Amino acid sequence: MSDANTQAQGLAQGQAWSRISVPVSGTAGEALALELAAQLAKAFQAQLNVLFTPPDPAELAPWLGEGFMGTVQMATMESLKTAAEESELAARAQFAAVECPGKTFTALNSPVWQDLAMETRLSDLMVFSDVSARGQGMLSEAFQQVLMEERTGVFIARKPFNINGTAVVAWDGKEPSSRAARRAVPLLKKASRIVIIGAPVGDQPPELERLAAYYAAHGLKAEVDVLPKGDVVQALTAAAERHKADYMVAGAYGRSRLREFAFGGTTRALLQHTQLNLYMAH
């Protein structure tokens, strides 16, 4: 097949993802994220890139004092090294149990965040566990950094799902939800049903048909479901249940991250108080 035909086929498939990465720290709670990442990778015939993300001694050093060469400091560093080695063994065992052709395992080096950032920039999708998305565990900060600083599409794996099932797209016409709606096109091309959901913003009715027209240009047929005014998160989760959605596409942090943290917000509520599989982008 010629290069031109190959490129045309790739465009017709919706810019299919070729590299799906999942950071791990070696805990049992990451098993589902690994399983769903492998499911996504197989669906796209993509590389599954498993990234062991250990605690970073470079981040601990400033807390240990100047030079950090005392007995207590050295013992702390040695304990950290031992814990990282044990966690890597656990992560490698989980990796070995995952069935996925073309899978790779990479142990990130210090400075770990810089190494993770580079891998993120060279990935089409990042997959995180529910624990990380809720701000708990070793990878909670990595989740926030990948989503907010690298602005990479993130899939939050919470329960088994049918990639060919129903997807709901939460849309309010603003930048974060629009970016997520666009970036999710390759995933939505796998769905058998797409429902765009949204509630009025102030006195303005949601213009869900405009997103439906955008999807139609990509060869996607989407339904629209206008939600009632009121509690946005409750309306979104109720719609997801009503449509028996396998996952929801949503924007992340439409307001400032600090304001979201201090006063709550749709993103924080979706992350903290639902069991939805989520595709998010900021």
Secondary structure, 3 states (H helix, E strand, C coil): CCHHHHHHHHHHCCCCCCEEEEEECCCHHHHHHHHHHHHHHHHHCCEEEEEECCCCHHHHHHHHCCCCCCHHHHHHHHHHHHHHHHHHHHHHHHHHHCCCCCCEEEECCCCHHHHHHHHHHCCCEEEEEHHHHCCCCCCHHHHHHHHHHCCCCEEEECCCCCCCCEEEEECCCCHHHHHHHHHCHHHHCCCCEEEEEECCECCECCCHHHHHHHHHHCCCCEEEEECCCCCHHHHHHHHHHHCCCCEEEEECCCCCHHHHHHHCCHHHHHHHHCCCCEEEEC
